[in-house]
Amino acid sequence: MQIRTVRYDHPDARKLNDRVQLEYAERYGEPDMTEMDPAQFDPPHGIYLLVYDEDGTPVATGGWRAQERNGEGNRDGDAELKRMYVVPEARGRGLARRVLAALEDSARAAGRKRVVLETGTRQPEAIALYTSSGYEPTEKFGLYRFEADSRCYAKPLTRAAEPAAPASPAPAASASATSGSATGPASTTEPVPGTPPAQQAGVSTAS
């Protein structure tokens, strides 16, 4: 599986965008009429990604474009997600989540403040993806902001944590602390009650 950065009007992107529009028409009765300028997805003010499977077939897509405060409800520093899509035959493999993470990383690197998106009540699987990835409902924006079916979500982009400074060497222990003395036993480290053994040893058990 390979994720590539392409132009919004790349031939393979057009193929998947046509499939996106067909699915919108099936679910909502019409394609998405939002104006889309391919140049809006050119770095550093946006990006467009395609996922190719092992035989070179494009199977997923997604992009973001920079938005600033405007009359459609956007804020300064927004990165608006567009055309998140996985072909039906490639669903259930975590591709949408991988594309979403890559888009968030690129938007953060470009200095965007939050990621926003517009979806709808007839796309429950999309809503499940976003809410499970830290997105929360936000005020409606965009062309369909007055539509009852429209749902908008946002996620703040926090900066990656700075590397921790190296720890200072611990002072050498006294002989009485390491080998015992008349005043007490040698120093030992006791497990914390209820702590998994892996965590006691300093090993993360997170998956």
N, C-alpha and C positions, 0 to 999 in steps of 0.2 A: 504494500500500500504506500502510495506516495502523494504528498500534498505539494502542489505547485502554485506559485503566484503567476497569474495571467491577467490580461486585460479583460474588462467586462465584456467586450465585443469579440473575444477570441472565439473561433468556430465551435470549439467544444463547449464553451460557456453558453453560446447561443442555443445549442442543442438542449442543454439542461434547462435553460431559462424557458424554452418553449414547453418543456414538460411541466415546469413549475406553473406556468400560466394555464395549461390544460387542467391541472389539479385544482387551481383556484376556481376555474370556471365550473368544474364538477361540484365543488363544495359551496360556492357562493353565487353561482349563476353567471359570473362574468370574470374576466381576468383582472389582475391588478392594474389600475389605470394611473398609478403614480408615475410621474415623469422621472426618467432615469437617463442621465448623461454619462456615457462610459468614462469620460474624463474625471468624474467625481470619485472614481475608484482607483485612480492612479496615486501611488505613494508620492509624498508622505501624507496626503490628505485623505487617504483611503487605501483599500487593498481588496483584491478579489482572488479567491482561492478555489482551486479544483482538486478533487481527490481522484486519483487513478488507481484501479485495481491492478493485480499482478500481470494481466495481459494488456494493460494500457488503455482500458476502457474507462471513460469518466463516469464516476458513480455518485459524486456528491459535490456540492458547491456552497459557497457563502461569501459574503463580503461586508464591508462597512464603508460608509462615507462620512466625512466630517460635516457636522451641522453646528451652526451658531444660533443665537437667539433670533427667532423669526416670527412671522404671523401665524405659523402653523403649530406653535407650541413647543418648539425645541429650545434648548438652553445653550449658552456658550460652552464649548468644550465637549459637546455630544459626539459620540460615534454611533451612527445609526446602522444597525444590522439590516441587510437586505438579502433576499434570495437564498436563505438557508434551505437546503433541499438535499434529500438522499433518494435515489431511485428506489422504487419499491423492492426490487430484487436484491438490494444491498442493505436493507434496513435490519435492525436488530444486531448490528456489529459494532455499535459505539462510534460510528463515523461522525454523526452530527455533534456529539460531545467533543470529539477531537478537533473538528473544524471550529467549533465555538471557542474552545480554549486557545487555539492559534489566533483567532481573530481578536480575542481579548488581549492577548500578549502584544500583538502588533499595535492595537489601539493605545495600550498603555505606553509602549515605547514611543509612539508618536505624540505623547503628551495629552491625550484625550482624558477628560475627567470622569466620564461615565459612558456606559454602553446602553443604548435604548433600542427598543424594537416595537413593532406593531404586528399583532397577529389577530386571531379571531376565535370566537367560541366554537367554530366548526373545525378547529384544529387542536383537539385536546391533547394529542401527543406532543405537539410543539409547546403548548402551555406547560405540560409536565416536564419537558426537558428544561425549560427556562427556570421554572420555579425550583426545580431540584438543583439548579446550578447557581443559586443565589440571587436570582432576579425577583424583584417585588413589583406589584402593581404601581403604576405612576399615572399622572394626569395624561389624558389622551392628547395625541399630537398627530400631525400628518393629514393626508387627504381624507382619511376615513374617520377622523376624530369625532364626528357627529353621528356616526353609525352605531346602532345599539349592539351589533355583533363585535365591534372593535374592542380589543384589549391591548393595552400598552404596558410594557414592563421596563424596568431600569435596574442597572447594577453599577454602583460606584467602582471606579478603578483605583485601587490603592497601589502605592509604589511598592516595588519589591523591597523586602527587608535588607538593610545593609549587613554585610558579613560581620559576625561578632568579632570583637578584638580578642587576640590570643590571651588565654588566662595566665595570670602571673604564677610562677612556680610556687608551690606550697612550701612553707618553711620546714626545715628538717625536723623530724620528730625526736624528742628526747629519748634516751635509753629507757627511762621508766615507762614511757608510753608504748614502746614497742615490745618490750620484753617482760614487763611487769615489775612491780616493786612492792615494798612493804605497805604502800599506801593504797594499792588497788591493782586489779588485773590488767592485762594488756588491752589496748584499744581495739575494738572490733566494730564491724558494720552490721547492724541487725536489719533484717527485712522489714519493710513497712507492712503491717497487717493489711491483708486484702489486696496487695499489689501483685500483679502477675509476675512470675519469675523473670520473664524477659525484660520487663521494665525495671526490676530490681537490679538487673545486670547492666542497665543502661542501653538496652536494645529496644527499639521501637517495635510495637506489635501492630501498628497501623497498616492497613492494606493499601 
